[in-house]
Amino acid sequence: MLRLTRFPPRWRRPPAAGVPAKNVGFRKVAFGVSSLGSASPRSLNIFDRDLKRKQKNWAARQPERIKFDYLKEEVGSRIADRVYDIARDFPLALDVGCGRGYIAQHLNKETVGKFFQTDIAENALKNALEMEIPTVSVLADEEFLPFRENTFDLVVSSLSLHWVNDLPRALEQLAETEREGGFSPHVSPFTAVNDLGHLLGRAGFNTLTVDTDEIQVNYPGMFELMEDLQGMGESNCAWHRKALLHRDTMLAAAAVYREMYGNEDGSVPATYQIYYMIGWKYHDSQARPAKRGSATVSFGELGKINDVMSQGKKSQ
């Protein structure tokens, strides 16, 4: 089970912003090659990556940007919990689509020696939280990571991969950059959960775990929900999106939303469904299934185990 470190499973839209922690480490900024607004030739080009970069940059420039960080803070803390559950340390880690560092701020230098944090939006990197772990910020697109193979011991990603056009290729890149550590990205439910395990396996990961989690937040109304999504940099960036919705359409949608899903106090709920994927790149040190034919007990004999155990107790 996950340990919630900030909010209960259902909570209201936070009214105020927090204060970033003071610097107790160091942070460098580097700039990598980023092929913005493009996708690989064999992928579906669903999302406008250049628009997504602009949306995230706009959100990162807002004076009250921290007010909209509550969901990313919460999911980042849950990622960190899962990293702590792994009984090993990671000398070099990578966060893909890091934002302000929502995962790294919850980890310590005993667990991760150094963090490379990448994001498509330069303003998000400029606003990175100061933290205990030494970090390097790299401007890069999730679809075109500028790292050599077998570089990192741990690769994580939180609330970022759901805007990637070619998710299989992105996962393959993460597998290539990893040495032998864990992998724990989060993907919003634009991808069917049944396909995620297949995608991880196809990308070269094994010992797979895929599960889902839901976080429900209550908002005063639909327009406040939309405002928060914009403040998070999570507005729609699909190529075939509608450029403009009429005011009457929006008001009607808000009324229907409240009528169908509204709470007794007049607020409306929004449920964020998070998919968690964990996989490991193959390494010789990993446990493997025994060779075929090496078993000393057949499945047929397992049915007699109760008789064997009862005879052993009688003989004592």
C-alpha positions as CSV (number, residue, x, y, z in Angstrom):
1,M,0.0,0.0,0.0
2,L,1.1,3.6,-0.6
3,R,1.7,5.9,2.3
4,L,0.1,9.3,1.8
5,T,2.5,12.0,2.9
6,R,0.6,15.2,2.2
7,F,-3.1,14.8,1.6
8,P,-5.8,12.2,2.2
9,P,-7.2,10.4,-0.8
10,R,-10.0,13.0,-1.1
11,W,-9.2,16.7,-0.4
12,R,-10.2,20.1,-1.5
13,R,-8.4,22.4,-3.8
14,P,-5.7,24.0,-1.7
15,P,-6.3,27.7,-1.2
16,A,-2.7,28.9,-0.8
17,A,0.8,28.2,-1.9
18,G,3.7,26.8,0.1
19,V,7.3,28.0,0.4
20,P,10.2,26.2,-1.3
21,A,12.8,24.7,1.0
22,K,16.1,26.5,1.4
23,N,19.2,25.4,-0.5
24,V,21.2,22.7,1.3
25,G,22.9,21.3,-1.8
26,F,23.8,22.7,-5.2
27,R,22.1,22.9,-8.6
28,K,23.6,23.3,-12.1
29,V,21.7,24.1,-15.3
30,A,22.7,22.5,-18.6
31,F,21.1,22.6,-21.9
32,G,20.7,19.5,-24.1
33,V,19.5,19.0,-27.7
34,S,15.7,19.1,-27.9
35,S,13.7,18.3,-31.0
36,L,10.6,20.2,-30.0
37,G,7.4,19.9,-31.8
38,S,8.3,16.7,-33.7
39,A,7.8,13.0,-33.4
40,S,9.4,10.0,-34.8
41,P,8.4,8.9,-38.3
42,R,6.7,5.7,-37.2
43,S,4.6,7.3,-34.4
44,L,1.2,8.9,-34.4
45,N,1.6,12.7,-34.2
46,I,-1.3,13.4,-31.8
47,F,0.1,16.1,-29.6
48,D,1.6,19.5,-30.5
49,R,4.8,19.3,-28.5
50,D,5.8,22.9,-29.2
51,L,2.4,24.0,-27.8
52,K,2.9,21.9,-24.7
53,R,6.2,23.5,-24.1
54,K,4.6,26.9,-24.4
55,Q,1.8,25.9,-22.0
56,K,4.3,24.7,-19.4
57,N,6.5,27.7,-19.8
58,W,3.4,30.0,-19.4
59,A,2.4,28.1,-16.2
60,A,5.9,28.4,-14.8
61,R,5.9,32.2,-15.2
62,Q,2.8,32.8,-13.2
63,P,3.2,34.6,-9.9
64,E,1.0,32.1,-8.0
65,R,2.3,29.0,-9.8
66,I,2.9,27.1,-6.6
67,K,-0.8,27.2,-5.8
68,F,-1.4,24.8,-8.6
69,D,1.3,22.3,-7.6
70,Y,-0.8,20.2,-5.2
71,L,-1.4,17.3,-7.5
72,K,2.2,17.1,-8.8
73,E,3.5,17.4,-5.2
74,E,1.3,14.5,-4.1
75,V,2.1,12.2,-7.0
76,G,5.8,13.1,-6.6
77,S,5.7,12.0,-3.0
78,R,4.1,8.7,-3.9
79,I,6.9,8.1,-6.4
80,A,9.5,8.8,-3.8
81,D,7.7,6.3,-1.4
82,R,8.1,3.6,-4.1
83,V,11.8,4.4,-4.5
84,Y,12.3,4.1,-0.8
85,D,10.7,0.7,-0.9
86,I,13.6,-0.6,-3.0
87,A,16.3,-1.9,-0.8
88,R,19.3,-0.3,-2.6
89,D,20.8,3.1,-3.4
90,F,21.1,4.8,-6.8
91,P,24.3,6.7,-7.4
92,L,22.9,8.4,-10.6
93,A,19.3,9.0,-11.3
94,L,17.2,10.7,-14.1
95,D,13.8,12.4,-13.8
96,V,12.1,12.8,-17.2
97,G,9.6,15.7,-17.2
98,C,10.7,16.9,-13.8
99,G,8.9,20.2,-13.6
100,R,10.2,21.9,-10.4
101,G,11.6,18.7,-9.0
102,Y,8.5,17.1,-7.5
103,I,10.1,13.7,-7.0
104,A,13.7,14.7,-6.0
105,Q,12.5,17.0,-3.2
106,H,11.1,13.9,-1.3
107,L,14.3,11.9,-1.7
108,N,17.6,12.1,0.3
109,K,21.2,11.8,-0.7
110,E,21.5,8.4,1.1
111,T,19.1,7.0,-1.5
112,V,20.1,9.0,-4.7
113,G,23.6,10.3,-5.1
114,K,23.0,12.7,-7.9
115,F,19.9,13.7,-10.0
116,F,19.7,14.7,-13.6
117,Q,16.4,16.5,-14.1
118,T,15.0,17.1,-17.6
119,D,12.0,19.1,-18.8
120,I,10.7,20.5,-22.1
121,A,10.1,23.9,-20.5
122,E,13.0,26.0,-19.6
123,N,11.0,28.1,-17.1
124,A,10.1,25.0,-15.1
125,L,13.8,24.3,-14.7
126,K,14.5,27.8,-13.6
127,N,12.0,27.4,-10.9
128,A,13.5,24.1,-9.6
129,L,13.2,23.5,-5.9
130,E,16.4,23.5,-3.9
131,M,17.0,20.1,-2.3
132,E,19.4,17.9,-0.5
133,I,20.5,15.9,-3.5
134,P,23.0,17.5,-6.0
135,T,21.1,18.1,-9.2
136,V,21.8,19.0,-12.9
137,S,18.9,20.5,-14.9
138,V,18.8,19.7,-18.6
139,L,16.5,21.2,-21.2
140,A,15.3,18.2,-23.3
141,D,12.2,16.7,-24.9
142,E,11.0,13.4,-23.4
143,E,10.8,12.0,-27.0
144,F,14.5,12.8,-27.7
145,L,16.7,12.3,-24.6
146,P,20.3,13.4,-25.0
147,F,22.0,10.7,-22.9
148,R,24.2,7.8,-23.8
149,E,23.1,4.2,-23.1
150,N,23.7,2.7,-19.7
151,T,24.1,6.0,-18.0
152,F,21.6,5.9,-15.1
153,D,20.9,3.6,-12.2
154,L,17.3,4.9,-11.8
155,V,14.9,6.6,-14.2
156,V,11.6,8.1,-12.9
157,S,8.9,10.2,-14.5
158,S,5.8,11.7,-13.0
159,L,2.8,13.2,-14.8
160,S,4.7,13.8,-18.0
161,L,4.5,10.8,-20.4
162,H,0.8,11.2,-21.2
163,W,1.7,14.1,-23.6
164,V,4.3,12.0,-25.5
165,N,3.4,11.1,-29.1
166,D,5.5,7.9,-29.3
167,L,5.2,6.3,-25.9
168,P,6.9,2.9,-26.9
169,R,9.9,4.8,-28.3
170,A,10.1,6.9,-25.1
171,L,10.2,3.8,-23.0
172,E,12.8,2.2,-25.2
173,Q,15.0,5.3,-24.7
174,L,14.6,5.1,-20.9
175,A,15.6,1.4,-21.1
176,E,18.7,2.3,-23.1
177,T,19.8,5.1,-20.7
178,E,19.4,2.9,-17.6
179,R,22.2,0.7,-16.3
180,E,20.5,-1.8,-14.0
181,G,18.3,0.2,-11.7
182,G,14.6,0.7,-11.3
183,F,12.1,2.5,-13.5
184,S,8.9,4.1,-12.3
185,P,7.1,6.4,-14.7
186,H,3.6,7.7,-14.2
187,V,1.2,7.9,-17.2
188,S,-2.2,9.5,-17.2
189,P,-5.1,7.3,-18.5
190,F,-4.8,8.1,-22.2
191,T,-3.1,4.7,-22.6
192,A,-5.1,1.6,-21.8
193,V,-3.8,0.0,-18.6
194,N,-3.8,-3.5,-20.2
195,D,-1.2,-2.2,-22.8
196,L,1.3,-0.8,-20.3
197,G,2.8,-4.1,-19.3
198,H,3.2,-5.0,-22.9
199,L,4.9,-1.7,-23.7
200,L,7.3,-2.1,-20.8
201,G,8.2,-5.6,-21.9
202,R,8.6,-4.5,-25.5
203,A,11.0,-1.8,-24.3
204,G,13.3,-4.3,-22.7
205,F,12.2,-4.2,-19.0
206,N,11.4,-7.2,-16.9
207,T,10.0,-7.9,-13.4
208,L,7.1,-5.7,-14.2
209,T,4.5,-4.2,-12.0
210,V,1.5,-2.1,-13.2
211,D,-1.2,-0.7,-11.0
212,T,-3.5,2.3,-10.8
213,D,-4.4,4.9,-8.2
214,E,-7.1,7.5,-8.0
215,I,-7.0,11.0,-6.3
216,Q,-10.2,12.9,-6.0
217,V,-10.2,16.7,-5.5
218,N,-13.3,18.8,-4.9
219,Y,-13.6,22.2,-6.7
220,P,-16.0,25.1,-6.3
221,G,-17.0,24.5,-9.9
222,M,-15.9,23.4,-13.4
223,F,-14.3,26.7,-14.2
224,E,-12.0,26.5,-11.1
225,L,-11.0,23.0,-12.3
226,M,-10.2,24.3,-15.7
227,E,-8.2,27.2,-14.1
228,D,-6.2,24.7,-12.1
229,L,-5.5,22.5,-15.1
230,Q,-4.2,25.6,-17.0
231,G,-2.1,26.6,-14.0
232,M,-0.6,23.1,-13.9
233,G,0.3,23.4,-17.6
234,E,-2.1,20.6,-18.4
235,S,-4.3,22.2,-21.0
236,N,-5.1,20.3,-24.1
237,C,-2.4,20.3,-26.8
238,A,-3.9,17.8,-29.3
239,W,-3.5,18.9,-32.9
240,H,-7.3,18.4,-33.5
241,R,-8.4,20.3,-30.4
242,K,-11.1,23.0,-30.8
243,A,-9.5,26.5,-30.8
244,L,-12.4,28.1,-29.1
245,L,-15.5,27.1,-27.1
246,H,-18.4,29.5,-27.0
247,R,-19.4,31.0,-23.6
248,D,-22.9,29.4,-23.7
249,T,-21.4,26.0,-24.3
250,M,-19.1,26.4,-21.3
251,L,-21.9,27.5,-19.0
252,A,-24.1,24.7,-20.1
253,A,-21.3,22.2,-19.5
254,A,-20.7,23.6,-16.1
255,A,-24.4,23.3,-15.2
256,V,-24.6,19.7,-16.4
257,Y,-21.4,18.8,-14.5
258,R,-22.8,20.2,-11.3
259,E,-26.2,18.5,-11.8
260,M,-24.7,15.1,-12.5
261,Y,-21.7,15.0,-10.2
262,G,-22.1,17.8,-7.7
263,N,-21.6,17.3,-4.0
264,E,-24.2,18.3,-1.4
265,D,-22.1,21.4,-0.4
266,G,-22.2,22.7,-4.0
267,S,-18.7,21.6,-5.0
268,V,-17.9,19.3,-7.9
269,P,-15.4,16.4,-7.8
270,A,-12.7,15.6,-10.3
271,T,-10.9,12.3,-10.2
272,Y,-7.3,12.0,-11.4
273,Q,-6.4,8.4,-12.3
274,I,-2.7,7.7,-12.1
275,Y,-1.0,4.6,-13.7
276,Y,2.1,3.4,-12.0
277,M,4.6,1.3,-14.0
278,I,7.7,-0.3,-12.5
279,G,10.2,-2.3,-14.4
280,W,13.9,-3.4,-14.3
281,K,16.4,-3.5,-17.0
282,Y,18.0,-7.0,-17.4
283,H,21.1,-7.7,-15.4
284,D,23.1,-10.8,-14.5
285,S,22.5,-10.3,-10.8
286,Q,18.7,-10.6,-11.1
287,A,16.9,-13.7,-10.0
288,R,15.8,-16.0,-12.8
289,P,13.3,-18.9,-13.0
290,A,14.9,-22.3,-12.5
291,K,15.7,-24.4,-15.6
292,R,13.0,-26.5,-17.1
293,G,13.0,-30.0,-15.5
294,S,15.0,-29.0,-12.4
295,A,12.0,-29.3,-10.0
296,T,12.3,-31.9,-7.3
297,V,8.5,-32.0,-6.5
298,S,5.7,-32.4,-9.1
299,F,2.5,-30.4,-9.0
300,G,0.6,-33.6,-8.5
301,E,2.5,-34.2,-5.2
302,L,1.6,-30.7,-3.9
303,G,-1.9,-32.0,-3.2
304,K,-0.4,-34.4,-0.6
305,I,1.4,-31.7,1.4
306,N,-1.3,-31.5,4.1
307,D,-1.0,-35.3,4.7
308,V,2.8,-35.0,4.9
309,M,2.6,-32.1,7.4
310,S,0.0,-33.9,9.6
311,Q,2.2,-37.1,9.7
312,G,5.1,-35.0,10.7
313,K,3.2,-33.5,13.6
314,K,2.0,-37.0,14.8
315,S,5.6,-38.3,14.8
316,Q,6.8,-35.4,17.1
